Amino acid sequence: MPALKKTVMTVLSAALLSVSVVSPAGAVDKDKTDDKQPKPSGQMSTVGGARLGEVGTQVALGPGAPVLPKELTARSWIVADAESGDVLASHNAHWRLPPASTLKMLFADTVLPALQPKTLTHLVTEDELSGVGEGSSLVGVKEDHSYTVHDLWLGVFLRSGNDAVHVLSEMYGGVPATVAAMQRHAEELQALDTTVVSPDGYDAPRQVSSAYDLTLFARSGMQKADFREYAATATAEFPGEQKKGKKRETFEIQNTNRLITGDTGVDPYKGIAGVKNGYTTHAGNTFTGIAERDGKVLLVTVMNPSSEESHAVYKEAAHLLDWGFASDGKVTPVGELVPPRSAVAAKGSEPAAGAAKDAKKQHAAAAATAAPAGSSGVWTALSVVGGVLVVLAAGVYLVNRRWPLPDLARRLPRR
């Protein structure tokens, strides 16, 4: 009997130990906390993979992989490999939420190629500023003053200036035409959670996007040289008042992306290269960022953290980037960032060079219709198809590994 009793006790102890390992007290407490967090009420999209349409956190940790950060309070987030498109982890990735100014990434990716050259100058009228929403973020564009396209894009990216967005929209063909073009571009990128109502991301009924879609916009935009430049600029001089007989005044503007410039309680993130932050009453804080470390380029999007901690959106994004770099090769992807529809169609087409040529003709025609006289489309080393960037080498869509990311975090502020 003593031997039998000892055997029973050993088995019971092992069983209890296994339960404590699988379901520690901390996990129970966390579940209770998660139950208090808002959750998607409807079915989410499965673009990029079935797991991305599931509610809650999706991650597949392998041997030696670090656990996800505990400080995450965002309603939705995603961290992905910018080059391969692998989604390393996500949380409610396809939840349709107000995007705030992160929608300006789609605006820039759509409009920027058509408004060239950067030295193109425009005289601002009163009507062009009349549609800017009350309480909007502004860079300080003034009517009856001239600005280059370069100036206006700096105002969009650094100060999230809705005044600059509206002027550029008018140059593109008007706000309604710009909204329609953005919606077409979103659909071409397979960003199907997105409904565009205003080009600047200002709160508007039915205007939504998702962490997944915002990451697609950033990935597409960052393949354009001009987009990369603006997104990574820390400070710049912006044209001010023009007084008769005197040299035009300028004033300094600083990027509101705190992972680039830093702030109280937030250090600049090593290797950061953009891209866009936002805030409105309905959206809360939103942020999409991209960073490089040891040759690895990651994208992260964080939407509406519930934490009351100062700069929570940047801190949670930084934690996710740290986790992503530490998890390199140690996690199984839970989904993918899909390529644009044009890239899918071009894959395997004969010949790729002919597809690229046709794409350029299509985009040139579209730009000539939408853009004012004197402007033209811009072509990077990657082909733009109707505003959608496609890599036609073997029909593969990815981020160019040679893009100039590492220097951006180390260079002096742009003056």
Secondary structure as UniProt FT lines:
FT   HELIX           2..22
FT   HELIX           25..36
FT   TURN            47..48
FT   HELIX           50..53
FT   STRAND          57..59
FT   TURN            63..64
FT   TURN            70..71
FT   STRAND          74..81
FT   TURN            82..84
FT   STRAND          86..91
FT   TURN            93..94
FT   HELIX           100..103
FT   HELIX           104..111
FT   HELIX           112..114
FT   TURN            118..119
FT   STRAND          121..123
FT   HELIX           126..129
FT   TURN            130..131
FT   TURN            134..135
FT   TURN            143..144
FT   STRAND          146..148
FT   HELIX           149..159
FT   HELIX           162..172
FT   HELIX           175..188
FT   TURN            189..190
FT   TURN            192..193
FT   TURN            199..200
FT   TURN            205..206
FT   STRAND          208..209
FT   HELIX           211..221
FT   TURN            222..223
FT   HELIX           225..232
FT   STRAND          235..239
FT   TURN            244..245
FT   STRAND          250..254
FT   HELIX           258..261
FT   TURN            264..265
FT   TURN            270..271
FT   STRAND          272..280
FT   TURN            281..283
FT   STRAND          284..293
FT   TURN            294..295
FT   STRAND          296..305
FT   TURN            310..311
FT   HELIX           312..326
FT   TURN            327..330
FT   STRAND          335..336
FT   HELIX           341..346
FT   TURN            347..348
FT   HELIX           352..370
FT   TURN            373..374
FT   STRAND          383..385
FT   TURN            386..387
FT   STRAND          388..390
FT   HELIX           393..395
FT   TURN            401..402
FT   HELIX           406..409
//
